[in-house]
Amino acid sequence: MLYDETLADREYWSWFTGEEFKTGPGKNDIGDEVRTELESFVDPGKVMNIMCGKYGLIKSHLGLDVSPHMLRKNKDLTRRVVCDLNADTSYPIRNEEFDTAVIINGIAYLRNPTHAFKEIARTLKLGGVLVVGFDHNQTRKGQKEWGCLNENDKLVKLQDLYSQAGFGPQIIKKFKVHWGFPNHDIRLENTFYLVKAEKSPASHVL
Ligand SMILES: C[S@@+](CC[C@H](N)C(=O)[O-])C[C@H]1O[C@@H](n2cnc3c(N)ncnc32)[C@H](O)[C@@H]1O
């Protein structure tokens, strides 16, 4: 059944075409607005795009996603790895390979974000940056623990996750994104957060 949240991640996400997340001003999507903000928020270097889906919001050397279909269609990736981040205990990436890791609207789907943040820290160079982006956009497959937090609690939760994985202080960018169904003259506004923090020497992999 389409979008049956009891399906395993791989089956569930392979039903999506990617169009669900493609929006942008005047369309039903927020992608263009997030891309613009992201460009001025990071100095990317070598980028790993986690749970990247079909639409590249940033040029990335590596995209990781559970959906081969969406991964194949993402034109902003140099390399693609199909990977279930909720199943793989160790991500298939070398230590200290990347300058930047981004997760945009993916954190809600991580069953064990503490483990994920530690794995991401392992793959970042010292001083590398993890960027997490989110709004209230979440399908029913998202974890209730994340979905039921308010905006402030989400930022507090992120602070915990960053510090447990050995990242330094966070920098937060808050802005409005617009989406809707122009054919029906429905336009909506959401608050979007981009949060980043640097891998600090304490978490440096020796
Ligand atoms: C809401 S979409 C966000 C896509 C993209 N980052 C964006 O902002 O347009 C969530 C993405 O997470 C991926 N995903 C969900 N569960 C996953 C898992 N267990 N492992 C890897 N990717 C997963 C989905 O395939 C989907 O591409």
The ligand as an ORCA input file, in Angstrom:
! r2SCAN-3c Opt
* xyz 0 1
  C      11.772     14.468      3.446
  S      12.938     13.695      2.396
  C      14.204     14.935      2.297
  C      14.996     14.842      1.015
  C      16.011     15.994      0.787
  N      17.018     16.050      1.820
  C      15.295     17.325      0.648
  O      15.395     18.146      1.579
  O      14.651     17.542     -0.385
  C      13.633     12.449      3.437
  C      14.680     11.599      2.745
  O      15.233     10.700      3.720
  C      15.469      9.443      3.090
  N      15.461      8.413      4.133
  C      14.435      8.104      4.964
  N      14.776      7.088      5.782
  C      16.050      6.772      5.465
  C      16.959      5.803      5.974
  N      16.606      4.955      6.928
  N      18.216      5.763      5.458
  C      18.584      6.621      4.450
  N      17.753      7.535      3.924
  C      16.509      7.624      4.421
  C      14.309      9.299      2.110
  O      14.553      8.370      1.093
  C      14.168     10.731      1.599
  O      14.952     10.950      0.458
*
